[in-house]
């Protein structure tokens, strides 16, 4: 019997579902599951057929006079996933959180983590889109799936993309930044438009740092390039492999330090600790500060004043005025690299300590030797004697090495013919001039004078 009269078949518009419904209740007894399968096939329904639903319909067809029964379900297509750019640096703008230390305390200065990238470093990579998975209609027809959309790099400045267009690299050392329209850039300069305070935190950058404000006490800036401050610096720590330029000066209160691999320039320095691989240039004054420069310290602007503290330079110190009428102690030292002079001081202190330890060992060994001669040396004393002999031998070798190094440094102090201190204006009493290993104390105020080593003594001259 043809069930087409007894049972109505309907297919959804998207061809994803097929339904059957009893059309002629009087013919219900003639319905079988096999007949229903043939009926569906005749209506081109061949995929996703639900056997249990057909069986239920065949058993109780009268249940489906008014309610159609779902007897076939297609498989929906699965769209492919879109490709994307995997940025290897976090470029999201998040509220800065302070660093929590191991002991539970919080350092509110450790807020900022810059996206530093080195030249040649991978900064982003492209993840390919995936293909879609086709679906199947109940009529057996494939339903095309949408493939994922490929992502494309948005190339900014100082970045390069490989030939396969799969990876992006930094061309220079710098800061990875996302700008308008999602472009990735690497900038060699990091700028702070304001003060370095608790809103910014410490800075550690692979390029040059520019601060358009002040650097407050307790904060730190480290830069592989230069540091430029348009304001002033308090008791902070500034370290640059290049140069440091401070427009409004340093007022440190004997806290923190400023260290540059090349030059340090500032309008003034007060109670500051400053170290430069080459030159320190100050336009106004250096007051009660510790300043060291591998080459020269220049302070000869309109004021050009150095008062108090210690100024050290490898070759030259130039100033307009040094000291004051109150004979404030001021030390000017040239003729040896500051780091060598510092090493020499440390060596002398270490030699003194080693000699004291050797003296103690000698005295203890003398007593133990006396006990050995008297035959009263116990096993534990014998062990102590062995240890002291080893300590003495090690200390003697260490002492000899340190003395050799001292001799090397002191020998270099002799080669200081070019070292010079030049005072354009007045140098006051209380000033100490050191050239190499020689020292001269200024007893009376003197104007326009240069100090230089000649014939084993520091001489004065006005010819410069």
Long-range contacts (C-beta under 8 A, 24 or more apart in sequence): 1-27, 1-30, 1-35, 3-27, 3-30, 3-31, 3-35, 3-36, 3-38, 3-39, 4-39, 4-42, 6-30, 6-31, 6-61, 7-31, 7-36, 7-39, 7-61, 9-39, 9-40, 9-43, 9-45, 10-68, 11-43, 11-44, 11-45, 11-138, 11-139, 14-137, 15-74, 15-137, 15-138, 15-139, 15-141, 15-143, 16-73, 16-74, 16-76, 16-135, 16-137, 16-138, 17-70, 17-72, 17-73, 17-74, 17-138, 18-43, 18-45, 18-48, 18-49, 18-70, 18-71, 18-72, 18-73, 18-138, 19-68, 19-69, 19-70, 19-71, 20-57, 20-64, 20-68, 20-69, 20-71, 21-64, 21-65, 21-66, 21-67, 21-68, 21-69, 22-61, 22-62, 22-64, 22-65, 25-61, 25-62, 25-65, 28-61, 28-62, 31-57, 31-58, 31-61, 32-58, 33-57, 33-58, 36-71, 40-71, 40-72, 44-139, 44-140, 45-71, 45-72, 45-138, 45-139, 46-138, 46-139, 46-140, 47-72, 47-74, 47-75, 47-136, 47-137, 47-138, 47-139, 47-140, 48-72, 48-73, 48-74, 48-75, 48-136, 48-138, 49-138, 72-138, 73-138, 74-135, 74-136, 74-137, 74-138, 74-143, 75-135, 75-136, 76-135, 76-143, 77-132, 77-133, 77-134, 77-135, 77-143, 77-144, 77-145, 77-146, 78-132, 78-133, 78-135, 78-145, 79-132, 79-145, 79-146, 79-147, 79-148, 80-129, 80-130, 80-131, 80-132, 80-133, 80-145, 80-146, 80-147, 80-148, 81-129, 81-130, 81-148, 82-129, 82-148, 82-149, 82-150, 82-151, 83-126, 83-127, 83-128, 83-129, 83-148, 83-149, 83-150, 83-151, 84-126, 84-127, 84-151, 85-124, 85-125, 85-126, 85-127, 85-151, 85-153, 85-154, 86-124, 86-125, 86-126, 86-127, 87-123, 87-124, 87-178, 87-184, 88-122, 88-123, 88-124, 88-125, 89-115, 89-117, 89-123, 89-176, 90-115, 91-115, 91-176, 91-177, 91-178, 96-199, 96-201, 98-201, 108-198, 108-201, 109-198, 109-201, 109-202, 109-218, 109-219, 109-220, 110-201, 110-202, 111-198, 111-199, 111-200, 111-201, 111-202, 112-200, 112-201, 112-202, 112-203, 114-175, 114-190, 114-203, 114-204, 114-205, 114-206, 115-175, 115-176, 115-177, 116-173, 116-174, 116-175, 116-176, 116-204, 116-205, 116-206, 116-207, 117-170, 117-173, 117-174, 117-175, 117-176, 117-186, 117-206, 118-170, 118-173, 118-206, 119-170, 119-171, 119-172, 119-173, 120-169, 120-170, 121-169, 121-170, 122-167, 122-168, 122-169, 123-159, 123-168, 123-169, 123-170, 123-176, 123-184, 123-186, 124-153, 124-167, 124-168, 124-184, 125-166, 125-167, 125-168, 126-151, 126-152, 126-153, 126-165, 126-166, 126-167, 127-151, 153-184, 154-181, 154-182, 154-183, 154-184, 155-183, 155-184, 156-183, 156-184, 156-185, 156-186, 157-185, 157-186, 157-187, 158-185, 158-186, 158-187, 158-188, 159-184, 159-185, 159-186, 172-207, 173-206, 173-207, 173-224, 173-225, 174-206, 174-207, 175-205, 175-206, 175-207, 188-225, 189-225, 195-231, 196-221, 196-236, 208-242, 209-240, 214-248, 217-252, 217-253, 217-255, 217-256, 218-255, 218-256, 227-260, 233-258, 249-284, 250-274, 250-289, 252-289, 264-293, 275-338, 280-313, 286-311, 292-338, 292-339, 293-338, 294-337, 294-338, 294-339, 300-424, 304-424, 304-425, 306-330, 306-332, 312-338, 312-341, 313-338, 314-338, 314-419, 315-418, 315-419, 315-420, 316-419, 316-420, 316-421, 316-422, 317-420, 317-421, 317-422, 318-421, 318-422, 318-424, 319-422, 319-423, 319-424, 319-425, 320-423, 320-424, 320-425, 321-423, 321-425, 321-426, 321-427, 321-428, 322-423, 322-426, 322-427, 322-428, 322-431, 323-427, 323-428, 323-429, 323-430, 323-431, 323-442, 324-428, 324-430, 325-428, 325-445, 326-430, 327-428, 327-429, 327-430, 328-428, 328-430, 329-430, 329-432, 330-430, 330-431, 330-432, 331-431, 331-432, 331-434, 332-421, 332-431, 332-432, 332-433, 332-434, 332-451, 333-433, 333-434, 333-435, 334-416, 334-419, 334-420, 334-421, 334-434, 334-435, 335-413, 335-416, 335-419, 335-434, 335-435, 335-436, 335-453, 336-409, 336-412, 336-413, 336-416, 336-436, 340-409, 340-412, 343-405, 343-409, 344-406, 344-409, 344-410, 347-402, 347-405, 347-406, 347-409, 348-406, 350-402, 351-399, 351-402, 351-403, 351-406, 354-395, 354-398, 354-399, 354-402, 355-399, 357-391, 357-395, 358-392, 358-395, 358-396, 358-399, 361-388, 361-391, 361-392, 361-395, 362-392, 364-388, 365-389, 365-392, 410-437, 413-437, 416-453, 417-453, 419-452, 419-453, 420-450, 420-451, 420-452, 420-464, 421-450, 421-451, 421-452, 422-449, 422-450, 422-451, 422-464, 423-447, 423-448, 423-449, 423-450, 423-451, 424-448, 433-458
